[in-house]
Amino acid sequence: MIKATYQQLIQRIVHLSGLTIGEIERRIEAKKAKLSGLISSIGAAQVVAAELGISFEKQRFKIIDMLIGMKKISVIGKVIETYPTRKYRRAEHEGEIGSFLLADDGSSIRVVLWDTNHIDMIRNGIIKKDIVIEIKNADVRGTTIREIHLSSNAKIELSDKEIKNVKIIKDKLPSKKISEFKSGEKINVRAHIVQIFQPNFFLTCPECGMKISYEGDKAVCMKHGAIAPKKRALVSLVIDDGTENIRAVGFNEIILKLFKLEDKEVEKLQDSSFFLNKKQDLLGSEIIFSGRVRQNVMFNRNEFILNNIEEAKPGDIIEDLNR
Ligand SMILES: [Zn+2]
């Protein structure tokens, strides 16, 4: 299903059908009445669009108009930045994804490549900073942040269209109260630290990030064999925004930011008195936490996996109150 604000969807239908906003809204209301309120406004709008023969497939969109759930769409944009490829594992399958940032004159979006031939276009320098490309047959995916995803059915072609003024506007994570957190969501929340546990240190494979084991005195990864292990740290916090509290978990970069440490100093946190001093400073402080809600099956509770933290500034509070 297409996730969109009702207004965005209406505007799209108006644009594609040639009917007026009033007419579209009348049809949506009629549809809702007929279904005795069993359908949301967005659901009803989608039914109306389908009845008008409007399909969002195979159409070219401006980035700003793209909605999560759209399939087989086209877009023309300028490559702003390419990112290093990343390995992923899903069950038995191991693969690689490539990505880059694309922008047009209205907005920007991350493009994710799942096909080796597409990823090779970055490696071979065909897709590079400042070139203009047309992407065809791509899907818009995401939970809250929109991304363009390309499977092997998608196409990337060089375009001779000129895009002079690009706008880099990244989607923002939505803010939510902890009591409203649902597993799988990416969220921002402003909350107080009410508990911090001393970080755990463990050894991982530098290739895949998985925990390693020892065979004699040799560090071994299940997948990559003998490797030189990399030390990683994990910190657990309890954060509270007044509606509820949740366990938050952060890794290396979060730990550096939270405890205001240099990379080399992290291991000092293994020292209990050093940690307790830091902990006293941090308890009660208010921070904007960004991350993903994940269900911890073992403890049957939600956890918040952090990917960024920012100090809460007075300005943020004002913005929040105006919402
Ligand atoms: Zn490994």
Boltz pocket constraint, residues with backbone or C-beta under 6 A from the ligand:
constraints:
  - pocket:
      binder: B
      contacts: [[A, 205], [A, 206], [A, 207], [A, 208], [A, 209], [A, 210], [A, 221], [A, 222], [A, 223], [A, 224], [A, 225]]
      max_distance: 6.0
